Every structure is written in structure tokens, then in C-alpha cells.
């Protein structure tokens, strides 16, 4: 081993220690908490780092042989990942943290050892992205999967002669009664299939690494994990409903708790069959060097510029992440809930589901009744320090059986409002739903992305946890102008 490579390995060790220190909260707190969170269901993620380490060890000779000259381009590619990482660490965005962590491992390797070495490290480091929580970040996809799974299971059950009624994500069985009520299955987030897809993708990637000889075949192989997971999940929901005809309590008890094995059993069986199909369809191929195809750059001579820049870029940011002051919770905006002329106001208690979902939030709900029989449900949710203390109506409304017909942003009462036109639950009647946000500084938006980005920036650079007031309005009134006029006339002064 040359002196130059020994020096670069020493620099790599120093930078790796700095990165681990800078992302220590993610490694030792944020990710373990995510892996243990019931809403994410990521038990498989504990094995992902072990698999990455195994691949590194298995490919160690090829990695060593690919070491080339340091790269200035690789050093400058470190910068965007440092920014994303700082925003993730300070803004408590674990997905940003993990993306930046993996990106830094690759770009630092690129800067110190050249592009060929980074290419060989792409697969083992990239596998770490399977530790990223997706169930909460892909919520809109989760809603779509829930609707698809419930619709597919309902159609299949009807074809089998089972009497069912579906409202949104809820499947009820009028002929089955439990505790004096009609038996029903709510296709909640864990039953959407997204978590099964994530876990099966990881399994297919690992299996494909060992059994498929080329990257093309690996990629095709992994893609089949998605339909296999969805099929398995539809069968799971069907099995719960079929078992409920015999014993409803057993169906939602023991069988429900262990029915995820049905999903994985079906998917893994289909995976093994797929491997047999691939072996028959594709011509026999010898296992190639899947990480090769790159020539060492040592012939161009050694330059320490890329390596020194990597050290210069990474160390100050990691120190800043490690020793930056903790963010403080801001005072909440003031919300005024008053009576409006021409309306009778009734206070409404938040439901248990709302209280559990919006953890740490203050919830104020009122129903304003108009003389012609129409009403307006107005709620004000003031967020706490917990990021889950606000919700996204686009996710909640479809799961409750409403159909979203259209959505637009309008200016009303001095703020932007997102107004959603709906088909009301279980009928063909239309209604409207609207919402807006404002924080303690007076910043107002109706965009979830703008609110989240503002929150990340304030946490990262101002060490401040914003408090948000979310105002929502819902009514069965079918006249959009009448609905907007209610907002214009009455809701302008709700948030101070």
C-alpha cells in the first residue's frame, strides 16, 4: 500500500468519525425510534445496515482494486449533501438526515478515492436508504393504496358471493354482527400495503443480489415486489372478512394480528416462482463483476486537492450540527372563537381519534347553524412541539368516505385558502372543505409543503419551533360563492 493511499485512508477515518458524530442523533435515536414506531412498521430495517456491511466485506477486494486519484468534482458534490444534512439534523427531518448521510458516504469516497471506487460503493451504501421511513412521507400514496386494496378486496369478495358494503376504506358485512353492531374492517394505514412493499423491496434486493447475474435482471426482479405485495395484501383483507363469517372476534383478533404473514408468504412464494421463470426465460449467464467496468485513475498522478477539500467541507458542518443550540418552542398564535351574526353556535367536542392523532395540539371546534338549515363546521387546531400535531385533510377525507372532486387555492379573509369540493359520504350531494395555516410570526399559507419548509428553516437557522394555527371549514352547502362568502365575512380575525 502506497504512502498516498495510507494518508487518504487516515483522512477517510477522520471524516467518517466526524460524520458519525454529526449524525449521532439520527444513528442512535431518530432511526431506532422510527424502526420501533408502530405507524412505520420497519422491523426489517434493523437488518439493512448488516446487509450493507456484508456486501462491503464480500466486495472488499474489488473495492480496494478500484481506488484511484482523488476527485475535485467529488469534493464539490459533498456540498449539497452537507446542506441537506444540516436542514435534516436541525429541522428534525429524519429522511433528510438519512439521504444526506448516505450521500456524504458516497461523495467523500468519490473525493478521496475516485469515481471508480464510489461506483463500487454505490450499491452497499445505497441499500441504507431502505432504512428511510416512507409510510408517513408517502401519505397520499398510502391513501390511494388503501382505496385500491379495499376496492379490489370488495370486488373479489362479491364475486365469491359474500355480502359486503364499502364506504371509502371501510368494508362492512351486513350479515355479520359482533357486539350488537355490523362487522366492519377499516383499511387503515398499516393495511394499505405500502409497508409491505417497502419490506419486500428490501427482501427482493437482497435476494436479487445473490441470485441474479446482471443489473438488468436484478432491476426487473425487484420491480415485481410491488404487485406481489399488493396481491398479498388484498388476499389478507379477504381472509379477514371470510374468517369473520365464522368468528368475527377471531377475525379481528388473532387472525388480524398474524395475517401479515399471509402477505409475505404469498409474496415470497411468488418470488421463488419468479426466479424459476427468470431462469427459463433468460439465457444462461455467468455471474459478471457487477461492480466493475471502471479503470483506476492512478496513472494521472496523485493530487491532494480533492481529499483536503473533503476534510475542509465536512468537519466544520459536523461540528456545527453537533454543538448547535437546541430549538425553543415559540409562543402559539392567538385564536379567537366567537359567535357570528345570523348563526347559532354550538361547541363540539373533539373526537377521541382526533385527540390521539393530533398529539399535543389544542383543538377548538364549533358548528355554526344558518337559518335555512345549512351549517358550517369550523375548527381551529393550534400545534404543539410535536410535528404530528397537525393533519393533512387530503389524507383524512378520502379515508372517511368522501370523494375529492377538485381542489383550488383562493384568497379569502386576507389569507390563501385551499378549497376542496367533495362528494359527501354515502351520497351524491356535494359540499366544500377549506383550510389555511398561520404561525406565531403572522406568516400565512395554505400549502403544506410551504408550511413544512418554513418550519425546517426556522428550526435549522433560528433554533425556533414554530407554532401553527390551522383553521378548517366544512359545510354541505353546494354553492361555492356562499361558502367563500362565509369565510370572507367571519373568519378574517380568527388568528392574531
C-alpha positions as CSV (number, residue, x, y, z in Angstrom):
1,X,0.0,0.0,0.0
2,X,1.5,3.3,-1.0
3,X,2.0,6.2,1.4
4,X,-0.5,8.3,-0.5
5,X,-3.3,5.7,-0.1
6,X,-2.4,5.3,3.6
7,X,-2.8,9.1,4.1
8,X,-6.1,9.1,2.3
9,X,-7.4,6.2,4.4
10,X,-6.4,8.1,7.5
11,X,-8.3,11.2,6.2
12,X,-11.3,8.9,5.4
13,X,-11.2,7.6,9.0
14,X,-11.2,11.1,10.4
15,X,-14.1,12.2,8.2
16,X,-16.1,9.1,8.9
17,X,-15.8,9.7,12.7
18,X,-16.9,13.3,12.1
19,X,-19.9,12.2,10.1
20,X,-21.0,9.7,12.7
21,X,-20.6,12.3,15.4
22,X,-22.6,14.9,13.3
23,X,-25.4,12.4,12.7
24,X,-25.2,10.7,16.1
25,X,-28.8,11.6,17.0
26,X,-30.0,10.1,13.7
27,X,-28.0,6.9,14.3
28,X,-28.6,6.4,17.9
29,X,-32.0,8.0,18.4
30,X,-34.1,9.1,15.4
31,X,-33.7,5.9,13.3
32,X,-34.1,3.5,16.2
33,X,-37.3,5.3,17.3
34,X,-38.6,5.1,13.7
35,X,-37.8,1.4,13.5
36,X,-39.8,0.8,16.7
37,X,-42.7,3.1,15.7
38,X,-45.9,1.1,15.1
39,X,-47.1,3.6,12.4
40,X,-43.9,2.9,10.4
41,X,-43.7,-0.9,10.9
42,X,-40.0,-1.1,9.9
43,X,-38.7,-4.1,11.9
44,X,-36.9,-5.3,8.8
45,X,-34.7,-2.1,8.8
46,X,-32.6,-3.3,11.7
47,X,-31.0,-5.9,9.3
48,X,-30.3,-3.4,6.4
49,X,-27.0,-2.0,7.9
50,X,-25.9,-5.6,8.5
51,X,-26.5,-6.5,4.9
52,X,-24.6,-3.4,3.7
53,X,-21.7,-4.3,5.9
54,X,-21.8,-7.9,4.5
55,X,-21.7,-6.6,0.9
56,X,-18.8,-4.3,1.7
57,X,-16.9,-7.2,3.2
58,X,-17.7,-9.5,0.3
59,X,-16.6,-6.9,-2.3
60,X,-13.6,-5.7,-0.4
61,X,-11.0,-6.9,-2.9
62,X,-12.8,-5.2,-5.8
63,X,-13.2,-2.0,-3.8
64,X,-9.5,-1.9,-3.0
65,X,-8.5,-2.5,-6.6
66,X,-10.7,0.3,-7.8
67,X,-9.0,3.1,-5.7
68,X,-7.9,5.9,-8.0
69,X,-6.9,9.5,-7.7
70,X,-8.8,12.0,-5.5
71,X,-11.5,13.9,-7.3
72,X,-12.2,17.7,-7.1
73,X,-15.7,17.1,-8.6
74,X,-16.4,14.5,-5.9
75,X,-15.3,17.1,-3.2
76,X,-17.7,19.7,-4.5
77,X,-20.6,17.2,-4.7
78,X,-20.3,17.0,-1.0
79,X,-21.7,20.5,-0.5
80,X,-25.4,19.8,-1.4
81,X,-25.5,16.8,1.0
82,X,-24.0,18.9,3.8
83,X,-26.8,21.4,3.3
84,X,-29.5,18.7,3.2
85,X,-27.9,17.1,6.3
86,X,-27.9,20.3,8.3
87,X,-31.5,21.0,7.5
88,X,-32.4,17.5,8.4
89,X,-30.5,17.4,11.7
90,X,-31.6,20.8,12.9
91,X,-35.1,20.6,11.4
92,X,-35.7,17.1,12.8
93,X,-36.3,15.6,9.3
94,X,-35.0,12.0,9.5
95,X,-35.5,11.5,5.8
96,X,-33.2,14.4,5.0
97,X,-30.7,13.1,7.6
98,X,-30.5,9.7,6.1
99,X,-30.4,10.9,2.5
100,X,-27.5,13.3,3.4
101,X,-25.7,10.6,5.4
102,X,-25.7,8.2,2.5
103,X,-24.8,10.9,0.1
104,X,-21.9,12.0,2.2
105,X,-20.5,8.5,2.4
106,X,-20.6,8.2,-1.4
107,X,-19.3,11.7,-2.2
108,X,-16.5,11.6,0.4
109,X,-15.4,8.2,-1.1
110,X,-15.5,9.8,-4.5
111,X,-13.4,12.8,-3.4
112,X,-10.8,10.7,-1.7
113,X,-10.6,7.6,-3.8
114,X,-12.1,8.5,-7.2
115,X,-15.2,7.8,-9.2
116,X,-14.5,4.1,-9.8
117,X,-14.3,3.4,-6.1
118,X,-17.5,5.4,-5.5
119,X,-19.3,3.3,-8.2
120,X,-18.4,0.1,-6.4
121,X,-19.7,1.6,-3.1
122,X,-23.0,2.8,-4.6
123,X,-24.9,-0.5,-4.0
124,X,-23.9,-1.2,-0.4
125,X,-24.3,2.4,0.7
126,X,-27.5,2.9,-1.3
127,X,-29.1,-0.1,0.4
128,X,-29.0,2.0,3.6
129,X,-31.9,4.1,2.1
130,X,-34.2,1.1,2.9
131,X,-33.9,2.5,6.5
132,X,-35.8,5.6,5.4
133,X,-39.4,5.8,6.8
134,X,-41.8,6.1,3.9
135,X,-45.2,5.3,5.4
136,X,-45.8,8.8,6.7
137,X,-43.9,10.7,4.0
138,X,-45.9,9.0,1.1
139,X,-49.3,9.5,2.8
140,X,-51.1,10.4,-0.4
141,X,-49.8,7.2,-2.0
142,X,-51.0,5.3,1.2
143,X,-54.5,6.7,0.7
144,X,-54.6,5.6,-2.9
145,X,-53.3,2.1,-2.0
146,X,-55.9,1.9,0.8
147,X,-58.7,2.7,-1.6
148,X,-57.4,0.3,-4.2
149,X,-56.9,-2.6,-1.7
150,X,-60.4,-2.0,-0.3
151,X,-62.0,-1.8,-3.8
152,X,-60.1,-4.9,-5.0
153,X,-61.0,-6.9,-1.9
154,X,-64.6,-5.9,-2.1
155,X,-64.9,-6.9,-5.8
156,X,-63.3,-10.3,-5.1
157,X,-65.5,-10.9,-2.0
158,X,-68.6,-10.0,-4.0
159,X,-67.5,-12.4,-6.8
160,X,-67.3,-15.1,-4.1
161,X,-70.9,-14.4,-3.0
162,X,-70.0,-12.6,0.2
163,X,-72.4,-9.8,1.1
164,X,-70.4,-6.6,1.7
165,X,-70.9,-2.8,1.6
166,X,-67.9,-0.5,1.1
167,X,-67.7,3.2,2.2
168,X,-64.3,4.6,1.3
169,X,-61.8,2.4,3.1
170,X,-64.4,0.7,5.3
171,X,-65.7,-2.7,4.3
172,X,-68.9,-3.8,6.3
173,X,-70.6,-7.1,6.2
174,X,-74.4,-6.6,6.9
175,X,-74.9,-10.4,7.6
176,X,-72.2,-10.5,10.3
177,X,-72.9,-9.0,13.7
178,X,-70.4,-8.5,16.6
179,X,-71.3,-7.0,19.9
180,X,-74.6,-5.9,18.5
181,X,-73.1,-4.0,15.6
182,X,-72.5,-4.8,12.0
183,X,-69.0,-6.2,11.5
184,X,-66.6,-3.9,9.6
185,X,-63.0,-3.8,8.5
186,X,-61.3,-0.4,8.3
187,X,-58.4,-0.5,5.8
188,X,-56.1,1.8,7.8
189,X,-52.6,2.9,7.0
190,X,-50.9,-0.4,8.2
191,X,-53.3,-2.3,5.8
192,X,-52.5,-0.1,2.8
193,X,-49.7,-2.3,1.5
194,X,-47.1,0.4,1.4
195,X,-45.2,-1.0,4.3
196,X,-45.3,-4.5,2.8
197,X,-44.0,-3.0,-0.4
198,X,-41.0,-1.4,1.4
199,X,-40.1,-4.5,3.3
200,X,-40.5,-6.8,0.2
201,X,-38.4,-4.4,-1.9
202,X,-35.6,-4.8,0.6
203,X,-36.0,-8.6,0.6
204,X,-36.1,-8.7,-3.2
205,X,-33.0,-6.5,-3.4
206,X,-31.1,-8.8,-1.1
207,X,-32.3,-12.0,-2.8
208,X,-31.6,-10.5,-6.3
209,X,-28.0,-9.6,-5.2
210,X,-27.3,-13.3,-4.7
211,X,-29.3,-15.0,-7.4
212,X,-29.3,-12.6,-10.4
213,X,-26.2,-12.3,-12.5
214,X,-26.8,-8.8,-14.1
215,X,-28.1,-5.4,-13.0
216,X,-30.8,-5.6,-15.6
217,X,-32.2,-8.8,-14.3
218,X,-31.9,-7.5,-10.7
219,X,-33.9,-4.4,-11.6
220,X,-36.7,-6.4,-13.3
221,X,-36.7,-8.8,-10.4
222,X,-37.1,-6.1,-7.8
223,X,-40.0,-4.4,-9.6
224,X,-42.2,-7.5,-9.1
225,X,-42.1,-6.9,-5.4
226,X,-44.7,-4.1,-5.8
227,X,-47.6,-6.1,-7.4
228,X,-46.8,-9.1,-5.3
229,X,-47.2,-7.1,-2.1
230,X,-50.5,-5.6,-3.3
231,X,-51.8,-9.0,-4.2
232,X,-50.8,-10.4,-0.9
233,X,-52.5,-7.5,0.9
234,X,-55.8,-8.0,-1.0
235,X,-55.8,-11.6,0.0
236,X,-55.1,-10.7,3.6
237,X,-58.1,-8.4,3.7
238,X,-60.3,-11.0,2.0
239,X,-59.1,-13.6,4.5
240,X,-60.2,-11.4,7.5
241,X,-63.7,-11.0,6.0
242,X,-64.0,-14.7,5.2
243,X,-62.9,-15.7,8.7
244,X,-65.4,-13.2,10.1
245,X,-68.3,-15.2,8.7
246,X,-67.2,-18.0,11.1
247,X,-65.9,-15.9,14.1
248,X,-65.8,-12.1,14.0
249,X,-63.8,-11.8,17.2
250,X,-61.2,-14.3,16.0
251,X,-61.0,-12.4,12.6
252,X,-60.1,-9.1,14.2
253,X,-58.1,-10.6,17.0
254,X,-55.7,-13.5,16.4
255,X,-56.2,-13.7,12.7
256,X,-55.8,-10.0,12.1
257,X,-52.6,-9.9,14.2
258,X,-50.9,-12.8,12.3
259,X,-52.4,-12.2,8.9
260,X,-49.4,-10.1,7.7
261,X,-47.6,-13.5,7.4
262,X,-50.1,-14.1,4.6
263,X,-48.8,-11.1,2.6
264,X,-45.2,-12.2,3.0
265,X,-45.9,-15.9,2.5
266,X,-47.7,-15.2,-0.8
267,X,-45.1,-12.7,-2.0
268,X,-42.0,-14.8,-1.1
269,X,-43.6,-17.9,-2.7
270,X,-44.2,-15.8,-5.9
271,X,-40.6,-14.5,-5.6
272,X,-39.2,-18.1,-5.7
273,X,-41.5,-18.9,-8.7
274,X,-40.3,-15.7,-10.4
275,X,-36.7,-16.8,-10.0
276,X,-37.6,-20.1,-11.8
277,X,-39.3,-18.2,-14.6
278,X,-36.3,-15.9,-15.0
279,X,-34.0,-18.9,-15.2
280,X,-36.2,-20.3,-18.1
281,X,-36.9,-17.1,-20.0
282,X,-33.5,-15.5,-19.9
283,X,-30.4,-17.2,-21.4
284,X,-28.0,-18.7,-19.0
285,X,-25.4,-16.1,-18.0
286,X,-22.3,-16.4,-15.9
287,X,-22.2,-14.1,-12.9
288,X,-20.3,-11.0,-14.0
289,X,-18.4,-8.4,-11.9
290,X,-21.5,-6.4,-11.1
291,X,-19.4,-3.5,-9.7
292,X,-16.7,-3.4,-12.4
293,X,-16.4,-1.6,-15.7
294,X,-14.2,1.2,-14.4
295,X,-10.4,1.7,-14.7
296,X,-8.3,3.1,-11.9
297,X,-7.2,6.7,-12.3
298,X,-3.8,6.4,-10.6
299,X,-2.0,6.8,-13.9
300,X,-2.9,10.5,-13.9
301,X,-0.9,11.2,-10.8
302,X,-1.8,12.0,-7.2
303,X,-3.3,15.3,-6.0
304,X,-4.4,16.0,-2.5
305,X,-6.8,18.8,-3.5
306,X,-10.0,16.7,-3.5
307,X,-9.1,15.0,-0.3
308,X,-8.2,18.2,1.5
309,X,-11.4,19.9,0.3
310,X,-13.5,16.9,1.6
311,X,-11.9,17.4,5.1
312,X,-12.3,21.2,4.9
313,X,-16.0,21.0,3.9
314,X,-17.2,18.2,6.2
315,X,-15.5,18.9,9.6
316,X,-17.0,22.5,10.3
317,X,-20.5,21.4,9.4
318,X,-20.4,18.3,11.5
319,X,-19.1,20.4,14.5
320,X,-22.0,22.9,13.9
321,X,-24.5,20.0,13.8
322,X,-23.1,18.5,17.0
323,X,-22.9,21.7,19.1
324,X,-25.7,23.9,17.8
325,X,-28.2,25.1,20.5
326,X,-31.5,23.3,20.9
327,X,-34.5,24.8,19.3
328,X,-37.0,26.5,21.6
329,X,-40.8,26.3,21.3
330,X,-42.4,29.6,20.3
331,X,-45.5,31.1,21.9
332,X,-48.6,30.0,20.0
333,X,-50.7,32.4,17.8
334,X,-53.9,33.6,19.4
335,X,-57.1,32.1,18.1
336,X,-60.4,33.8,18.6
337,X,-63.5,31.6,18.5
338,X,-66.6,33.9,18.7
339,X,-70.3,33.9,17.6
340,X,-71.2,35.3,14.2
341,X,-74.2,37.4,13.4
342,X,-77.0,35.3,11.8
343,X,-75.7,32.0,13.1
344,X,-76.3,29.9,16.2
345,X,-73.0,28.5,17.5
346,X,-72.7,25.1,19.2
347,X,-69.4,23.9,20.7
348,X,-68.3,20.5,19.5
349,X,-66.0,18.2,21.5
350,X,-63.0,16.7,19.6
351,X,-63.3,13.0,18.9
352,X,-61.0,10.5,20.5
353,X,-59.5,9.8,17.1
354,X,-58.6,13.5,16.6
355,X,-57.1,13.8,20.1
356,X,-55.0,10.7,19.5
357,X,-53.9,11.7,16.0
358,X,-53.1,15.3,16.7
359,X,-50.8,14.7,19.7
360,X,-50.0,17.8,21.7
361,X,-52.4,20.1,19.8
362,X,-55.1,22.3,21.2
363,X,-58.4,21.7,19.3
364,X,-61.3,24.1,19.2
365,X,-64.4,23.0,17.3
366,X,-67.7,24.8,16.6
367,X,-70.8,24.3,14.5
368,X,-72.4,27.5,13.1
369,X,-76.1,26.9,12.1
370,X,-77.7,29.1,9.5
371,X,-81.5,29.9,9.4
372,X,-82.0,28.0,6.1
373,X,-80.7,24.7,7.6
374,X,-77.2,24.9,6.3
375,X,-74.3,24.7,8.8
376,X,-70.6,25.3,8.8
377,X,-68.2,23.2,10.9
378,X,-65.2,25.4,11.9
379,X,-62.2,24.0,13.8
380,X,-59.0,25.6,15.0
381,X,-56.0,23.4,15.7
382,X,-53.1,25.0,17.4
383,X,-50.0,22.8,17.0
384,X,-47.7,21.8,19.8
385,X,-44.0,21.0,19.7
386,X,-44.8,17.6,18.1
387,X,-44.6,17.6,14.3
388,X,-47.7,15.3,14.3
389,X,-49.9,17.8,15.9
390,X,-51.3,18.9,12.6
391,X,-53.0,16.8,9.9
392,X,-53.5,16.9,6.2
393,X,-57.2,16.9,5.1
394,X,-56.4,15.4,1.7
395,X,-55.4,12.2,3.5
396,X,-58.2,12.1,6.1
397,X,-61.2,13.0,3.8
398,X,-60.9,10.0,1.4
399,X,-60.4,7.6,4.2
400,X,-63.7,8.8,5.8
401,X,-65.5,8.0,2.6
402,X,-65.5,11.5,0.9
403,X,-64.6,11.8,-2.7
404,X,-62.4,14.7,-3.6
405,X,-63.7,16.3,-6.9
406,X,-61.4,19.3,-7.2
407,X,-59.1,21.5,-5.2
408,X,-58.0,25.1,-5.7
409,X,-56.4,28.0,-3.8
410,X,-58.3,31.2,-3.3
411,X,-57.7,34.4,-1.4
412,X,-60.3,35.0,1.3
413,X,-60.3,36.9,4.6
414,X,-56.7,38.2,4.0
415,X,-55.2,34.7,3.6
416,X,-54.8,31.9,1.0
417,X,-57.2,29.0,1.5
418,X,-57.2,25.6,-0.1
419,X,-60.8,24.9,-1.0
420,X,-61.8,21.3,-1.8
421,X,-65.0,20.3,-3.5
422,X,-66.4,17.0,-2.2
423,X,-69.0,14.3,-2.7
424,X,-70.4,13.8,0.8
425,X,-70.1,10.4,2.5
426,X,-72.5,7.9,1.1
427,X,-74.4,10.2,-1.1
428,X,-74.3,12.2,-4.4
429,X,-74.6,15.6,-2.6
430,X,-71.7,18.0,-2.9
431,X,-70.0,20.1,-0.2
432,X,-66.9,22.1,0.5
433,X,-63.9,21.9,2.8
434,X,-61.3,24.7,3.3
435,X,-58.2,25.2,5.3
436,X,-55.3,27.6,5.9
437,X,-52.3,27.9,8.2
438,X,-50.7,30.8,10.1
439,X,-47.8,30.8,12.6
440,X,-46.9,33.0,15.6
441,X,-45.0,35.4,13.3
442,X,-48.0,36.1,11.1
443,X,-46.8,34.0,8.2
444,X,-49.7,32.5,6.4
445,X,-50.1,29.8,3.7
446,X,-52.5,27.1,2.6
447,X,-49.7,24.9,1.3
448,X,-48.5,22.0,3.4
449,X,-45.1,22.0,1.6
450,X,-44.6,25.7,2.3
451,X,-45.5,25.3,5.9
452,X,-43.2,22.3,6.4
453,X,-40.3,24.1,4.6
454,X,-40.8,27.2,6.7
455,X,-40.7,25.1,9.8
456,X,-37.5,23.4,8.8
457,X,-35.8,26.7,8.0
458,X,-36.8,28.2,11.3
459,X,-35.7,25.2,13.3
460,X,-32.4,25.0,11.4
461,X,-31.3,28.6,11.4
462,X,-33.3,30.3,14.1
463,X,-33.4,27.5,16.6
464,X,-37.2,28.1,16.9
465,X,-40.0,25.6,16.8
466,X,-42.9,27.3,15.2
467,X,-46.5,27.1,16.5
468,X,-49.1,26.9,13.8
469,X,-52.8,27.5,13.8
470,X,-54.8,25.5,11.3
471,X,-58.3,26.7,10.5
472,X,-60.7,24.4,8.7
473,X,-64.2,24.9,7.5
474,X,-66.6,22.3,6.2
475,X,-70.2,22.5,5.0
476,X,-72.7,20.6,2.9
477,X,-73.6,23.8,1.1
478,X,-73.3,23.3,-2.7
479,X,-72.8,26.9,-3.6
480,X,-69.1,27.8,-3.6
481,X,-69.7,31.5,-3.6
482,X,-71.9,31.2,-0.5
483,X,-69.1,29.1,1.1
484,X,-66.4,31.6,0.3
485,X,-68.6,34.5,1.5
486,X,-68.9,32.8,4.9
487,X,-65.1,32.8,5.1
488,X,-64.7,36.3,4.0
489,X,-67.4,37.6,6.4
490,X,-66.5,35.7,9.5
491,X,-63.0,34.1,9.6
492,X,-60.7,37.0,8.9
493,X,-60.0,37.7,12.6
494,X,-59.8,34.2,13.9
495,X,-55.9,34.2,14.0
496,X,-53.9,37.0,15.6
